[in-house]
Amino acid sequence: MRFPSVRLIISSGWLAAAPLAASAANTTVFESFKRDIDPILDSYCYDCHGFGTGKGGVTLDEFTAETIGDHELWLRVLKNARAHIMPPREEFQPNEEERAQLLAWIKTGPFGIDPQNPDPGHLTLQRLNRVEYQNTIRELMGVEFKAADAFPADDSGEGFDNIGDILTLSPMMLEKYLDAAAQIVEMAVPTQPSVLPEMVLRDEELVDRFSPTPIEDDRSNDDLQLSFYEASSRSATHTIATPGTYQVAVRLKPVSFSSFRGFDYNRCRLRMKIDGETRIDEEFEFITGKTFEYTFDYEWGEGERSIEFEVEPLTSGLEKVKRLKMRIEELAIRGPYESEHWIQPENYARFFPGEIPAAGPARQAYTRSLLKDFATRAFRRPVDDETVGQLAEIAAAVSAQEGYTYEMGVSQAMVATLASPRFLFRQEGALPLANGETFPLIDEYALASRLSYFLWSSMPDEELLALARAGTLRENLDAQVDRMFRDERSSQFIDNFSGQWLHARDIESVNISSVDVWLRDNADQEALAARKEYSEVRQIPAARRTPEQQETYTRTRKIMVELYDRDRPELRTSLKRAMRQETEKYFEYVIRENRSLAELLDSDYAFLNRDLAKHYGIEGITGPKIRKVALPPDSPRGGVLTQGTLLAFTSNPTRTSPVKRGVFILENILGTPPASPPPNIPSLEDAASPEELKNLTLRENLALHREDTLCASCHNRMDPLGLALENFNAMGMWRESELNQPVDPTGVLVTGEQFSNIQEMKRILANERINDFYYCFSEKLLTYALGRGVEYYDTTTIDALAETLAQNEGRPAALIHALVKSAPFQKRRN
């Protein structure tokens, strides 16, 4: 007979003891529940959540010792009780001592939180998302790599795209990372000691060189563009310093700036002259995606050379359907071609510092040192000698092949580095456990990475890594946070956090039908009917239309063309871009100037330019630059809720959505999101017949919808919040009526506060409900900083962060300093 090993016996003993210990703990919690908490719930909660009643799927009087530790349920109870949502305002309310006793018991009882040694939580090994990857490549390699073009969009969880549990690595993504590594190294690392000189102009550089004054139009980017419909020209000069052989290359592309269906038959003639000689003289028409490339060779001496582009319209009287322009996408001047004039490649010294030894042990040592330094920065922590040796072997093997240079060998070792999991994932180490500790501190290299990806969305810089090497980063944490916020890279925190929390980055892809919104606000019933007819009949192929259908198509299309030509508001790309900048600049001002976070909810200022102010109906603002401006007294603007970004994002394509707007406020401002809707929930339109709906305001329609008991509990919370914003249409413009019905923004919050307009509601959120916002903002920021969702064991950390805000008048600097010192940020589970 074989006896089990001692190890197995001990292990089995622990396995047997674990559930016994858990059971004993649950029994203790259950006993404290029956003794201290059951009487409170019996007095205020069981009418709806006990005695056989379970409103909202919540029953509080059927716990046993085995079920008392339901973390998800108790977290809901904690949030609703803390926000005074429960008990409902019309019911008897516990006093503050009873409410505090309930909240404290949830944390120490079912949650089992030790305030002196809080659980930092599980953090999944985090892969760099697209933004982090792109920024890290910029810092490490010195090139702009467009990760959005190379990788699929990152999945989001908890409202952010840096959540470790979501950022998985599929075989397809691994292939893309391998391809990207090769492409990046090819872009950045020189493979020859000398190259042909060239000057390439694109985007803003091209506009600046050929445009003596700023061009203000609705172009979708900053390329040089000339209209098909009017004569125009642009010219510039280039100085040749060295005689020799040169080549001029140009790339052209006709582009459209209208989504309206139909073909634009307008044509233009483009001429390009070099030193007064016409080199291009051709007719162009719009062909989707078509580009044209030309090259011209010259023998040039020293002196100034001129380049000119001219556009001449060739058609008149034709319908300008597509707003066509001729885009000069790129202009390159290469040379001299003679090898004696070639130059050291850009960034050569960055990747190959000093003088490269000729051969032998000296070159081997140089290669190992170079690759060790590169891999250490790429992996964001010291690299072991074995890895350095493997990289050096790759470099030597490649460079030894016929036709390959030393630089090519090193570049391939760098490709291997960028394709390594140690680059793609944020590897973390931990310090040894100190006496009495349950959870270890992360090491200082991991702390440096957590800081840099939190505040910069990028790798640590040399100062952070130097402090980590010296083991002194923790003792210099406050100074480093302040330094990092002074650095321009902190704009990544502004853009990425506000871009996702407030959906600023989504506004440019929001699809709002300006025509439908304008028609609803102006109650143009004839045009609305024609638009509906046109939308239906244009789906029928022309060859299959009846004569009546063709007549309808011709008639309604004419109305649509006239409608599109009317002087009416339109949510164009330039306006969406201004809205995004408004939100980002506003958030940046509050954070950098350390203003109270309450100003995110209500303020007497906004960030506007001329076009955005005109869109909002605010007079006296001039110029194209987004800047801080004082608002008129009692303006409905001020704060993020009344910015076009949020108002458009939370709308439907043709009209506003009070439900979406209310849900946004509950989830992102008050931190009390509604439960998911039950299955087979009736739609808003099902609340009444089509004929009845025509005579109902949106408020009345929502009221009918709330009569369904399945819908009432959630809609009572979100409808008042969303309806308070109904004076803003789906494009973010102010209005007094919709479809000839006056807008009614009055309401009562579920916590009892009454308001008559959006100004009053914002003041309530920024004052009476400010503590809810402190909790919500702390949760959002902790989620973003850690890259994981907030769990029940984070409750005391969130309490401390919200209390920090309350004690510091809502100043964000105090919150951020407290967050980076908190246990979840500083520690990890074993």
N, C-alpha and C positions, 0 to 999 in steps of 0.2 A: 504494500500500500504506500502511495506517495502522498506526503503531507504538503499542504499549501505552504508557500514561502512566507517568511515573516513579513516581507513587503506586502503580500496579498492580504494577510491577516490584518495588518495595520490599515491598509487601504479600505478593506471591507468594513472595518470598525468605524472609520471616518464616514464612509458612505451611509452606514446605518445611523450614525449619530447625527448627521446633517439634518434629515427630516425631523428627527426628534427635537433638535434645537429650534428649527423653524416652527414646528408645531407648538412648542412651549412659548415662543415669542408671540405667535398669533393668539394663543390663549390669553396671554397677558394683555394684548391690545384689545381683545374682545371684552375682557373683564373691565378695562378702563372705559371702553365704549358704553357698556351697560350702566356703569356707575356714573360717568361724568357727561356723556354726550347724548345718550338716549333721551334723558329728560328735556334737553334743549330742542332736539328734533321733534319730540312728541308735542311740544308747545307750539312750534312754528312751521313744521314741515310735513307731518304725517297726513294732514287733510288731503294733500295732493300726492304725496309720495309714501304712503303707508296705509294700513287698514284695508289692504286689497286694492288700493289705487296706485297706479304707477305712471303718472303723467310724464311725457317725454321719455318713456322707457326707463325711468329712475324710480327704484323702490329702496327705501332706507330703513325699513323695520324688519327685514328678513335675513339679516346677517347671521352667520355662524362663525365659529373660530376659524374655519377653513376659508370663508369668503370675505372676511373683514379686511383683508389686505388687497382689495381691488383698487390698484393705483389709478387706473383710468377714470373710474367712477369718482373717486375722492378728489382727483384733480379738477374734475368738472364742478364738484361741490365747492371746492376751495375758491376757484375763480369766480363763480357766480355769487358766492357769499361775500367775498372780498369786494366785488364791484357793486354790491347792494342790488344785484338783479334778483336774487332770491333771499328771502321770500318776496313775492311780488309786492309792489308798493301799496296795493289795496288790502293786503293782509297784515296781521299783527307782526311787529318787527322785534327781533331780539335787541337787547341793549348792547352797547359797545363792548361791555365786559363779556357777555355771552358770545358775541360774534368772535371776539379775539380768542376766547377759550376754544371754540370750535376750530378756528384756523390753526392754532398752536397744536392742538391734539392731532389734526390730520398730518402735520409735518413729523411729529415725533412718534405717532402711533402707526397708522397704516404705511406711511412713507419710511419710517424708521431712520430719519435723518439725524446724524450726530453733528450739531452745529460747529463743534470744535474740530471735526475731522470729516468734512463733507466729501461725498463720493464725486470724483471728477468726471465720471462717466466713461463709457466706451467710445473711442474715437477710431473709426475705420481709417486704415492707411489711405491717405488722400492723393488721388491723381491730380495733376495740374489741369485745370479747366482751360478753355481756349484763351481767355483773357490772360490768365496767369502764365500759360505757355508762351504766348506772344510777348508779354512783358519780360519774362525771364530770358527769352532769346535776344531781345533787344539789349538787355543789360550784359548778357554773357558774350554775345556775338557781334553786337553793334549793327545789326541789320533789322529792317522792318519786314517781318514775315507775317503775312495775313492768314492767321490761323482759321478765320471764318471761311476762307476759301479752300483750305486743305482738310478740315475736319468737320464732321456733322455737328449740329448745334448740341450743346451740353444739355442734358436733362436737368430739370429743376426739382428741388424738394424743399419743403419748408419755406418756399418763397425765394430761394437763392440757388445759384448754379454751381456752388462750391461745396456741396454736401458730399462727404466721403462715401456714404452708402449708395449714392446715386452714380458716382463717377466710376463706373466699372470699366474694364478693359477687354473688349471683344477681340477675336482674331483679326477682324477687319480693321479695327482701330490700331492694332499692333502693326499691321502692314502700312497703314497710313503714317504712323510715327516713323517707321523705317524710311519711307519715301521722303517724309519731311526733313529728317535728319540729313539725308544726302543733299536735298535741295538747299537747305540752310547753309550747310558747309560750303556748297558750291557758290552760293551768293556771297558768303562772308570771307572765306579763307583763300588767300591768293595761292595759286598753284604754280606760278612762275615768278621769277625774281624781277621781271620787267614786262610792261604791257603797252599797247597802243594808247596814246592820249585821246580822250574824247570828252565832249561836253554834251550832256543830254538834258533837255528842258521838257518838263511835264508839269501839269497841274498849276499850282500857284506860281512857280518860277516862270512858266510860259506866259501866264496872264500878266505878271509883273513886267516881263521883258517887252511884251508887245502892246501893253495897254498903259499909256501915260497917266490915265485917270481911272479910278475904280469903276468897274462895270457892275451895275446893280440890276440884276434881272432874276428870273426864277429858274436859273439853271440848276441842274441836279448835282453838279460838282463844280470844281474850280478850273476846268479846262478852258482854253480859249475857244470861243464860239461866235460865229457870225451868222446873222439871220438870212434865210432864203429870200425874204420878202422885201428887203431894202438894201440899197447899195452901201457898202462899208469897206473899210480897209484897215489893216494894222501893219506896222513896220517896226523893224529893230535893226541894230547894227551889231557886228561882232568883230573884235580886233584880232588879227593874226600876228602873233609875235615871232614865229619861226617859219621861214619859207619852206615849202615842201609840197607833198601830195596830200590832198584832203578829200573827204567825202561828206556830202550833206545828205541826210536822210530825213524824210518827213512821213508821218502817218496821219491820214484824214478819215473822218467818219461822219456821214450825215446822221443826225439824231432828231428825235421827236420829243415834245414836251406836252403831249396831250394823250389822255387815255380814251378819248372819244372814238368810237368805231367809225370806220370809213377811210378811204384812201385820199391822201393829199397829192394832187397832180402838179403842184408847183415845182418848178425847176430853177436852178441857178447856175451861173458860170463862175468857177473859181480860177483865179490866176495866182501863180506864185512866181515872183521875180527875185533873182539873185544878182546883185550888182547891176540892176536895171534890165537884165536879160530875162525874158519870159521863159520859164522852164516847165510850168504846168499851165495849160489853158484848156479846161475841159468842162463839159456840162455834167451836172449831177442831179439826181433825183433820190428820194428817200427809199432805201431798201433796208429792211430790218436786219441789223447785225452786220451789214457790209462795211468793210474797211478798205482803204486804198493806201498803198505804200509806194514811195518813190525814192530813188537814190541818184545823186549826181556827183561826178568826180571832177576835181579841179587841181590845177597846179597854181598855187597861190604864193605870192611874195608877202613881205610884211605890209601891214596896213589894215584899214577898216573895210569891212565887207557889209553890204546891206542885204536884207531879206524882207520881202513885202508880200502880204496876202491881200487879195481883193476879191470881193463877192459882188456879182451883178445879177439882179433878178432877171429871169427870162420869161416870166409869165405875169399877167396882170388880170385882175377881175375874177380869178379862180378862188374858190372857197379855201380859207386858211384853216384847214381841219386840224392839223397836227402840230402847229407852232414849230416849224422845222428850223434847224440851225445846222451849220457846217462846223464841226468841231475839229480843231487842229490838236490831235491827241499827243503828238510827240515830235520834237525837232532835235536832231543829233548832228553835231559837227565832229568828225573824227580825223585825227592827224596831228602832226605829220606821220606818214606811213614809214618813213625811213627809220630803220632800227636804231640808229645812233641817237634818235630823239625820244625813244621810248622811256617811260618813267617807271619808278617803283610803284607797284599797285597800292591803291588806297587800303589802309589798315594793315599793311605788311608788317610794320613795326609792332602793331597790337598783338599779332599772333606769333611773330618771330622776332622777339626783342634782341637787341645786341647783335653781335656778329656770329653767324653760324659757323662752327668749326668745320674744317675741310672733311675730315673722316676720322675713323678709329675711335678709341675710348672717349676722346673729348666730345665727339659728336654724339655718342651714345649717352654720355652723361647729360649733355645739353638737351637731348630728346626726352630723357626721363624727367628732368627738372621741368621742362616746358609742359609735358603732359600731366605731371603730378599737380602742378599749379592749376592747369585747366580743369582737370577732373575734380579737384577739391572745390573749386568755385561752382562747377556744374552740379556736383552732388550736395553742395552746401554743408559739407562736413569733411573732416580729414579722410583721405583715401589710403587704403592699405598698399604696401609694397607689391603684393602679388598682382593687384589690379594694374598698378603702374607698369609692371613688367609685361603684362599681357598687351597693354596699349602700345608700349614701345616695340614689342614684337610685330604688331600689325603695321606700324609705321615702317619698320625696317624691311618687312617682307614686300610691301607695296612699292616702296621707293627703289628696291633692288631690281624690279622688273624693267625690261627694256622699254624705253620711251617714257618712263615715269621719273618725276623729279622728287627731291627730298620733301618739298612742300606737299606734293600729292600724297606721300606716305603719311605725313603728319595729319593731313586733312581726313584721311580714312580712319585714323585712330579717333579723331574728334567725332566722326559720324557714329562710331561705336559707342562713344560716351553719351551722345545725345539720344541714342536709341536704348540706353540702359534703363532698367526700372528704377535705378537709384537717381536718375535725372527726372523721369516721368512722375515718380511718386515722392512724396515728402516723408522720407524716412526719419524716424525719431528714435533717440536713445533715452535712457533714464539713468538717474543717479542712484547709488545704493540707498536703501531705506535707512533713515535715521531712527534712533531709538524712539519707540512709542508711535511711530507713523504707520499708517495702514497703506497709504498710497505714495509712491515715490515722485519726486520732482523730475520733470523732463530735463535732459542735459541742456547746456547753454546753446549748443548749436541748434537744437530743436526749438528752443525759445527764440533764437534769432530768426528762424524761419517762420514761426508762428507770428511774430511781430511784423516781419516784412510782408508776408502774404495777407495779413490783416489790414495793414495801413497802406501798403504799396501795390498789392496784388503782384508781387514780384519777389525775386531772390534777395537775400540779405546783401548789403553792400560791404565794402572792406572794413568799415568801422565796426559794424555789428559783428562780423566774423572775427575781427581782432579782439574785441571784448570777450567773445565766446572762447577764443583760444586761451585768453588770460584768465578765464573763469570769473570775470568781473561784470558780466552783463546785468545780472540781477541787481547788483548794488547800484547800478547806473540806469535803472529802468526808467525812472521819471525823466531824466535828462534826455535819454534816447527817444522816448515817445515825443517829447517836445521838439527835438531835432528832426525827427521823421515827419512831423506835421509841417515844419518849415520847408521841407524839401518838396520840390514840385511834383515828385512821384506820388505824394499823398493825394493828388487829384484823382488817382485811380480809386481810392477809397470813396471820395465824394461821388464820382461817376458810377461806380459799380454798386455801392450800397444804395444810394438814392435811386439809381437807375432801375433797381429791382424792387426795393421797398415801395417806391412811389411810381414805378413803371415808367420812368422818364425815358429809358432806352427803348420802350415799346411804341412811343407815340409816332415815330416816323413810319411804322408799318401798320398803324391803325387805319382801317378802311371805313371812312365816313363819306356818305353820299351828300355832298354839299347841296346839290340840287334838291334832294328830298327834304333835307332839314330846312332849307330856305322856304320851300313850298309850304311845309307844315306851319312854320312861324308866320307866313304871310297869308295863309289860308287861301291859296290860289287853287280853287277846286277844279277849274277847267284844266289847268296844266297838270294837276295831280291825276285827273282822269286820263288825260292824253299820255302821260308818262306810263301809267299802268297798261294802257292799250298797246303802246309802243313796245314795252318790255315783253308782252305776250306774243305779239305778231312777229317780232324780229327773230323769235326762236324757230319760226317756220321757214325752211329753205325757200328761196325766191321762186324756184321752179315749181314748188308745190302749193303756192298761195293761190287762193281763189281771187277773182277780180275785186271782190269786196275787201278781202284781206290786203291785197296790194294797195287799194285805195286808202285803207286805214294806215298801212305802213307809210305811204307817201305823205299823207296828211299829218300824222303824228310825228314823223321824223322832222318835218319842217318846223313843227312847234318845238321839238327838242333842240334843233340847231339854233333857233331864235332864243330859246331859253338859255343855252350855253353861252350865247353871245351877250346876254344881258349883263349889266353891271350889278353883280351880286357877290356876297361873300363867298370865298372858296378856301378850303383848307389845303393850301398848296404846300409843296415840300419845304419852301423857305419858311413858311409860317410854322409848320410842324417843328422845324429845326429851332426856331426861336422859342417855341414852347418848351422844348427839351432844355435849352440853355437857361430859360427862366427858372425851371425847377432845380437844375443843377447849381446855378448861381445863387439861388435863394438858400438852398441847403448849405452850400459852401460858406455863405456869409454867416449863417447861424453857427456853424461848427468852428470856422476859423476865428471869428470874432468872439467866440465863447458867449454867445447870447443865450438867453433862456430858451429851452426847447419849446416852451409855450408859444413862442413866436412862430413855430412851424404851423400852429393851429390858427393863430389870429395875430395880425399886425397892422400897422398903418403905412406899410411900404410894400413895394413889389419890385421885381426886376423886369424891365420892359425895354423894347426899342420902339421906333416909330410905327412899324407895321403891326406889332402885337398890341400896342396901346390903341391903335385905330380899331383893331379887331375887337378889343374889349370895350370900346366906347369911351376911352379916357383921352382927353384932349391935352395939348401942350407938350407932347413928347416928340422930339425930333431925332433924326439920325438912325443909322442901322445897328449901332452897338447896344447890346443888352447891358443895362446899368440899373443901379438902385434909384428908385424915384419915390417921392412921398405921394401917398394917395389922398384924394379929396376926402373931407370929413364924412364919416359914415359910409364910405365906399363898401360895396359888397366884396371887393377883392381883399387880398391880404391873407397869407397863409396858404398852405399847399392844397387845401380842399377846393379852392376856387380857381386853381390854375388850369389852363387849357389841357395840359398833359393828362391830368387825372380825369377831368370832365369828359374828354374824348375817349379815353381808354375804357371808362366805365359806361359807355353808351353803346347802343346797337347801331348798325350801319345807317339806319334811316331816322332814328329817334333816340331820345334819352332812355335810360333804364334806371329808375329809382331803386330797383332791387339790387342791381350790380353796384350802384353807388353806396347803398346802405350796407351791403355785405363788405365792401372795401373798408368802410369806416369801422365796422365791428371787428374785422380781422386785423387791420393794420394801424388803427388809432386807439381803439378801446381794448383790444386784446381779448375779446369775447366772441369768437366766431360762432355763427349759428351752426346747428347740427346739419348734416347732409340731408337733403330733401328725401322723404320716403319714396319708395318706388311707385310708379304710376300716378305721380302727383299731377293734378289737372293744370293745364297751362293757363296763363293769365287771360288769354282770349276765350277760354272755355267758361269763364265766369258768367257770360251773358251771350245772347244771340248776336249775330252780325249786325242786325238792325239796331239792337239796343246799344251795341258798342259805339255806333256812330254818334250817339247822343250822350255818351258818358265821358267825363274827364278821366285822365289817368288815375287821379286820386280816387274817384268813385269806382273805377274798375278794380283797383287794389282793395278797396273796402269790401267789394263783393267777394273777391278772392279770399279775404281773411275770414269770411263767414264759415268757410270750411275749417273745421276744428283741426284737421291735419296741418293746415297752413298758418293758423292764427298765431301760435306761440312764437314762431320765428319772424313772421311778417310784422308782428307788433313791435319787434325790436328794430328791424331794419327799414321798414317803410317810412317812419318819421324822419330818419336820417337822410334817406334818399330823396324824399319829397321836399326837404328843405333846400335842395340844390336844383329844383325844377325851374328856377328863373334862369338857369344856364342851359342853353341848348346843347346838342351833341357835338358842336364845334367849339363849345366854351364861351359863346356869346350871350350877353344879357338879353332877356326878353320878358315881356309882361304877359304874353298870351301865347297859346298854341291852338291852331285850328279854331280861332275865334273864341276860345275858352280862356278866361283869365287864370293865371297861375296862382295857386294857393300854397305858399311855403310853410304855413303854420304847422305846429305839431307838439307832441309831448313825448319825451324820451321814456323808455321803459323804467328808468329810475325816478321819474316824476317831474323832471324839469320841463317847463313850458317855454315855447319861443314862438315869435310871430314872423321871423324872417331869418335868413342865413346869418346875418350879423349877430343876432342874439344866440343862435345855436353855436356859432364859433366861440362866442364868449363863454358859454356854458362849458364847452369842451376844454377851453383853456383855463378855466377856473374851478368850477365845481367838480369836473371829471378829470382834472389834471393828474391825479394820482393813478388813474387807470392808464393814462397815456404814458406815464413814467414806467409802469410795469410793462406795458406793451413794447415801448421803445427799447427797454433793457433786454427783453426777450429777443427781439429782432436783432439787436446788435450782438448779443452773445451767440446767437445762431450763426450769424455771418462770420464772427471772429473765430469760432471753433470749427465751422464746417460740419456741424451736426445739429439735429433738432434738439430743442430743450425738453428735458424729461422731468419726471416728478422729483427726482433727487436733486435737481437744480433749484428747487424752490427757495431754499435759504439764500443761495447766491443771488437769485433774482430779487428777493426781499432786500438784500444788502445793497444791490445796485440801485433799486428804486429809492431806497432810503437815502443813498448818497445824492441822488438828484434832488430829493425833497429838501435836504439840508443845505444844498448849494444852489438854491433858486433855479434848478433845472439846467445848470451849466454843463455842457457836454464834456468839457475837459476833465472835470472831476469824475464823470462816469467812465471815460475811457481809461484814465489812470487806475481807477478801482478795478475795472474789468481785467486788465492785463496782470493784475496782482491776485486775481481770484483763483481759487483752487482748480476749477475746470480749465483755466488757461495755463496754469503753472504745473499741473500734475497730470498723471495718467494712471489708469489701472494697470496692474501687472499683467 
